[in-house]
Amino acid sequence: MRFKDVFSIIGPSMVGPSSSHTAGAVRIGKAARQMFGEQPEKAHILFYGSFAATYKGHGTDLAIVGGLMDWPTDDPRIPHSIEFAEQSGVDIIFEQGKGLFSHPNTAKIILSSPSVAKQISLVGTSIGGGNIEIIEINGFHVKLTGAYPTLVLRHHDSPGVVADVAQLLKQKQTNIGHMSVDRKSRSGDAMTVMELDAAVASELVAELETFPAIQSVNIIDLSKANNE
């Protein structure tokens, strides 16, 4: 990506030591937490590349878990995030992943709550200055930065679904800044990700959930703060 100013390189207000290994990691964890929609019972975190080699020394493990607690990048509790998470009932597993990804700072997060048979997986990369890209959700290849409010729609791959969603957003005067679509197979399951220029209202989510082809609606909005 092209950095717009010095703050894009230095990174956001954060608990250090590294904008890519800590601030970016917080944002990846936060994206996974928001995709899951609530605090999970289990978190399986796999690190790849540089993350795998240095995550303990750079506090990437603490940062990811801080994000899973839905904390901001500068939350003073991040150095003790694992302790807070375990006290909250989250079972955490860290592992060095096998295989290669296109970026060295990559993490895969699998969140689950077996008691309600719920699970999601998300792969994110920390690309510098606290900036991230989410490149995979539940096996679908996507691209989102977390810089804008984002709709994540899982739906049936049928004609007109994306057009209908775009028409509804037009009615709500909400502009689409970026969109990515992937599908498992023709006429099978698909995922559409839309980065928007405005926050996603609950009324919009409720309307989208009435669309017959849409199976789930999730929001990722990393600008939302939760300091609880």
BAPA-953658 format. One record per residue (C-alpha): x negated, y negated, z; residue number from 0. Coordinates in nm, 2 decimals. Example, Ala and Ser with C-alpha at 12.3 -4.5 7.8 and 13.67 -1.06 7.14 Angstrom:
2
{px->-1.23 py->0.45 pz->0.78 n->0}
{px->-1.37 py->0.11 pz->0.71 n->1}
//
This chain:
228
{px->0.00 py->0.00 pz->0.00 n->0}
{px->-0.11 py->-0.36 pz->-0.04 n->1}
{px->-0.17 py->-0.55 pz->0.28 n->2}
{px->-0.01 py->-0.89 pz->0.29 n->3}
{px->-0.20 py->-1.06 pz->0.57 n->4}
{px->-0.46 py->-0.99 pz->0.84 n->5}
{px->-0.19 py->-0.86 pz->1.08 n->6}
{px->-0.12 py->-0.58 pz->0.84 n->7}
{px->-0.47 py->-0.46 pz->0.90 n->8}
{px->-0.51 py->-0.54 pz->1.27 n->9}
{px->-0.18 py->-0.38 pz->1.35 n->10}
{px->0.11 py->-0.47 pz->1.58 n->11}
{px->0.10 py->-0.55 pz->1.95 n->12}
{px->0.00 py->-0.21 pz->2.09 n->13}
{px->-0.16 py->0.01 pz->2.35 n->14}
{px->-0.50 py->0.09 pz->2.19 n->15}
{px->-0.75 py->0.20 pz->2.09 n->16}
{px->-0.66 py->0.24 pz->1.72 n->17}
{px->-0.38 py->0.09 pz->1.50 n->18}
{px->-0.38 py->0.40 pz->1.28 n->19}
{px->-0.43 py->0.67 pz->1.54 n->20}
{px->-0.21 py->0.52 pz->1.82 n->21}
{px->0.03 py->0.24 pz->1.69 n->22}
{px->0.10 py->0.43 pz->1.37 n->23}
{px->0.15 py->0.75 pz->1.56 n->24}
{px->0.40 py->0.59 pz->1.80 n->25}
{px->0.60 py->0.48 pz->1.49 n->26}
{px->0.59 py->0.84 pz->1.35 n->27}
{px->0.72 py->0.98 pz->1.68 n->28}
{px->0.99 py->0.71 pz->1.70 n->29}
{px->1.11 py->0.79 pz->1.35 n->30}
{px->1.14 py->1.16 pz->1.44 n->31}
{px->1.33 py->1.07 pz->1.76 n->32}
{px->1.57 py->0.85 pz->1.57 n->33}
{px->1.62 py->1.11 pz->1.30 n->34}
{px->1.70 py->1.36 pz->1.58 n->35}
{px->1.94 py->1.12 pz->1.73 n->36}
{px->1.87 py->1.19 pz->2.10 n->37}
{px->1.61 py->1.32 pz->2.34 n->38}
{px->1.51 py->1.68 pz->2.23 n->39}
{px->1.45 py->1.97 pz->2.46 n->40}
{px->1.14 py->2.08 pz->2.27 n->41}
{px->0.88 py->1.90 pz->2.06 n->42}
{px->0.63 py->2.09 pz->1.85 n->43}
{px->0.36 py->1.85 pz->1.72 n->44}
{px->0.11 py->1.96 pz->1.45 n->45}
{px->-0.19 py->1.74 pz->1.37 n->46}
{px->-0.37 py->1.75 pz->1.03 n->47}
{px->-0.70 py->1.60 pz->0.90 n->48}
{px->-0.85 py->1.32 pz->1.11 n->49}
{px->-0.56 py->1.34 pz->1.35 n->50}
{px->-0.64 py->1.70 pz->1.42 n->51}
{px->-1.01 py->1.62 pz->1.49 n->52}
{px->-0.97 py->1.32 pz->1.71 n->53}
{px->-0.61 py->1.31 pz->1.85 n->54}
{px->-0.72 py->1.37 pz->2.21 n->55}
{px->-1.00 py->1.11 pz->2.21 n->56}
{px->-0.78 py->0.85 pz->2.03 n->57}
{px->-0.47 py->0.92 pz->2.24 n->58}
{px->-0.27 py->1.02 pz->1.93 n->59}
{px->-0.09 py->1.29 pz->2.13 n->60}
{px->0.01 py->1.03 pz->2.39 n->61}
{px->0.12 py->0.79 pz->2.12 n->62}
{px->0.34 py->1.04 pz->1.93 n->63}
{px->0.51 py->1.14 pz->2.26 n->64}
{px->0.56 py->0.77 pz->2.34 n->65}
{px->0.74 py->0.74 pz->2.01 n->66}
{px->0.95 py->1.05 pz->2.09 n->67}
{px->1.06 py->0.87 pz->2.40 n->68}
{px->1.17 py->0.58 pz->2.17 n->69}
{px->0.92 py->0.34 pz->2.32 n->70}
{px->0.76 py->0.04 pz->2.13 n->71}
{px->0.40 py->0.04 pz->2.03 n->72}
{px->0.30 py->-0.18 pz->2.32 n->73}
{px->0.48 py->0.00 pz->2.60 n->74}
{px->0.25 py->0.03 pz->2.90 n->75}
{px->0.38 py->0.37 pz->2.98 n->76}
{px->0.22 py->0.53 pz->2.67 n->77}
{px->-0.09 py->0.65 pz->2.85 n->78}
{px->0.14 py->0.86 pz->3.07 n->79}
{px->0.39 py->0.95 pz->2.80 n->80}
{px->0.34 py->1.32 pz->2.83 n->81}
{px->0.41 py->1.32 pz->3.20 n->82}
{px->0.72 py->1.10 pz->3.15 n->83}
{px->0.85 py->1.33 pz->2.87 n->84}
{px->0.80 py->1.65 pz->3.07 n->85}
{px->0.97 py->1.49 pz->3.38 n->86}
{px->1.26 py->1.42 pz->3.14 n->87}
{px->1.28 py->1.78 pz->3.05 n->88}
{px->1.10 py->1.79 pz->2.71 n->89}
{px->0.88 py->2.09 pz->2.65 n->90}
{px->0.58 py->1.98 pz->2.44 n->91}
{px->0.35 py->2.19 pz->2.23 n->92}
{px->0.04 py->2.04 pz->2.04 n->93}
{px->-0.13 py->2.24 pz->1.76 n->94}
{px->-0.38 py->2.18 pz->1.49 n->95}
{px->-0.20 py->2.24 pz->1.16 n->96}
{px->-0.34 py->2.44 pz->0.87 n->97}
{px->-0.34 py->2.33 pz->0.51 n->98}
{px->-0.41 py->2.00 pz->0.34 n->99}
{px->-0.21 py->1.68 pz->0.31 n->100}
{px->-0.27 py->1.38 pz->0.08 n->101}
{px->-0.36 py->1.16 pz->0.38 n->102}
{px->-0.60 py->1.25 pz->0.66 n->103}
{px->-0.38 py->1.09 pz->0.94 n->104}
{px->-0.09 py->1.33 pz->0.91 n->105}
{px->0.15 py->1.47 pz->1.17 n->106}
{px->0.44 py->1.72 pz->1.15 n->107}
{px->0.70 py->1.70 pz->1.43 n->108}
{px->0.95 py->1.97 pz->1.49 n->109}
{px->1.22 py->1.87 pz->1.74 n->110}
{px->1.48 py->2.10 pz->1.87 n->111}
{px->1.74 py->2.15 pz->2.14 n->112}
{px->1.81 py->2.53 pz->2.14 n->113}
{px->2.11 py->2.48 pz->2.38 n->114}
{px->2.30 py->2.31 pz->2.10 n->115}
{px->2.13 py->2.49 pz->1.81 n->116}
{px->1.99 py->2.16 pz->1.67 n->117}
{px->1.65 py->2.12 pz->1.49 n->118}
{px->1.48 py->1.87 pz->1.26 n->119}
{px->1.13 py->1.85 pz->1.11 n->120}
{px->0.95 py->1.54 pz->0.99 n->121}
{px->0.61 py->1.48 pz->0.84 n->122}
{px->0.45 py->1.13 pz->0.86 n->123}
{px->0.12 py->0.97 pz->0.78 n->124}
{px->-0.04 py->0.67 pz->0.94 n->125}
{px->-0.19 py->0.46 pz->0.66 n->126}
{px->-0.36 py->0.18 pz->0.86 n->127}
{px->-0.27 py->-0.13 pz->1.05 n->128}
{px->0.01 py->0.06 pz->1.23 n->129}
{px->0.19 py->0.11 pz->0.90 n->130}
{px->0.33 py->0.46 pz->0.83 n->131}
{px->0.50 py->0.66 pz->0.56 n->132}
{px->0.74 py->0.94 pz->0.62 n->133}
{px->0.69 py->1.19 pz->0.34 n->134}
{px->0.91 py->1.48 pz->0.44 n->135}
{px->1.23 py->1.54 pz->0.63 n->136}
{px->1.37 py->1.89 pz->0.68 n->137}
{px->1.17 py->2.02 pz->0.38 n->138}
{px->1.29 py->1.74 pz->0.15 n->139}
{px->1.02 py->1.52 pz->-0.01 n->140}
{px->1.10 py->1.16 pz->0.07 n->141}
{px->0.93 py->0.82 pz->0.10 n->142}
{px->1.01 py->0.56 pz->0.37 n->143}
{px->0.80 py->0.32 pz->0.55 n->144}
{px->1.00 py->0.24 pz->0.86 n->145}
{px->0.96 py->-0.13 pz->0.78 n->146}
{px->1.33 py->-0.17 pz->0.70 n->147}
{px->1.65 py->-0.02 pz->0.83 n->148}
{px->1.69 py->0.31 pz->0.65 n->149}
{px->1.98 py->0.54 pz->0.57 n->150}
{px->1.90 py->0.91 pz->0.55 n->151}
{px->2.18 py->1.10 pz->0.38 n->152}
{px->2.20 py->1.48 pz->0.35 n->153}
{px->2.46 py->1.57 pz->0.09 n->154}
{px->2.57 py->1.81 pz->-0.18 n->155}
{px->2.40 py->1.75 pz->-0.51 n->156}
{px->2.70 py->1.65 pz->-0.72 n->157}
{px->2.76 py->1.38 pz->-0.98 n->158}
{px->2.85 py->1.03 pz->-0.84 n->159}
{px->2.74 py->1.07 pz->-0.48 n->160}
{px->2.45 py->0.82 pz->-0.50 n->161}
{px->2.66 py->0.59 pz->-0.71 n->162}
{px->2.95 py->0.60 pz->-0.46 n->163}
{px->2.71 py->0.52 pz->-0.17 n->164}
{px->2.56 py->0.23 pz->-0.37 n->165}
{px->2.90 py->0.09 pz->-0.45 n->166}
{px->2.99 py->0.10 pz->-0.08 n->167}
{px->2.67 py->-0.09 pz->0.01 n->168}
{px->2.75 py->-0.34 pz->-0.26 n->169}
{px->3.09 py->-0.40 pz->-0.10 n->170}
{px->2.92 py->-0.46 pz->0.23 n->171}
{px->2.67 py->-0.70 pz->0.06 n->172}
{px->2.38 py->-0.48 pz->0.16 n->173}
{px->2.09 py->-0.46 pz->-0.08 n->174}
{px->1.88 py->-0.15 pz->-0.14 n->175}
{px->1.51 py->-0.22 pz->-0.13 n->176}
{px->1.38 py->0.13 pz->-0.21 n->177}
{px->1.54 py->0.47 pz->-0.26 n->178}
{px->1.41 py->0.82 pz->-0.29 n->179}
{px->1.61 py->1.14 pz->-0.37 n->180}
{px->1.51 py->1.51 pz->-0.35 n->181}
{px->1.71 py->1.83 pz->-0.38 n->182}
{px->1.67 py->2.19 pz->-0.30 n->183}
{px->1.83 py->2.31 pz->-0.63 n->184}
{px->2.08 py->2.19 pz->-0.89 n->185}
{px->2.42 py->2.17 pz->-0.72 n->186}
{px->2.26 py->2.26 pz->-0.39 n->187}
{px->2.16 py->2.05 pz->-0.09 n->188}
{px->2.00 py->1.71 pz->-0.15 n->189}
{px->1.87 py->1.42 pz->0.05 n->190}
{px->1.88 py->1.05 pz->-0.03 n->191}
{px->1.68 py->0.79 pz->0.16 n->192}
{px->1.76 py->0.42 pz->0.12 n->193}
{px->1.56 py->0.14 pz->0.27 n->194}
{px->1.80 py->-0.16 pz->0.32 n->195}
{px->1.76 py->-0.53 pz->0.36 n->196}
{px->2.00 py->-0.54 pz->0.65 n->197}
{px->2.08 py->-0.34 pz->0.97 n->198}
{px->2.32 py->-0.05 pz->0.93 n->199}
{px->2.64 py->-0.12 pz->1.10 n->200}
{px->2.83 py->0.16 pz->1.28 n->201}
{px->3.13 py->0.09 pz->1.06 n->202}
{px->2.92 py->0.17 pz->0.75 n->203}
{px->2.81 py->0.50 pz->0.90 n->204}
{px->3.17 py->0.59 pz->0.98 n->205}
{px->3.27 py->0.52 pz->0.62 n->206}
{px->2.99 py->0.73 pz->0.48 n->207}
{px->3.08 py->1.02 pz->0.71 n->208}
{px->3.42 py->1.04 pz->0.53 n->209}
{px->3.26 py->1.11 pz->0.19 n->210}
{px->3.33 py->1.48 pz->0.12 n->211}
{px->2.99 py->1.55 pz->-0.03 n->212}
{px->2.79 py->1.39 pz->0.26 n->213}
{px->2.69 py->1.64 pz->0.53 n->214}
{px->2.51 py->1.41 pz->0.77 n->215}
{px->2.42 py->1.04 pz->0.81 n->216}
{px->2.11 py->0.93 pz->1.01 n->217}
{px->1.96 py->0.59 pz->1.07 n->218}
{px->1.59 py->0.52 pz->1.11 n->219}
{px->1.53 py->0.16 pz->1.23 n->220}
{px->1.19 py->0.11 pz->1.39 n->221}
{px->1.27 py->-0.26 pz->1.46 n->222}
{px->1.51 py->-0.15 pz->1.73 n->223}
{px->1.35 py->-0.17 pz->2.08 n->224}
{px->1.43 py->0.07 pz->2.36 n->225}
{px->1.24 py->-0.02 pz->2.68 n->226}
{px->1.44 py->0.21 pz->2.91 n->227}
//
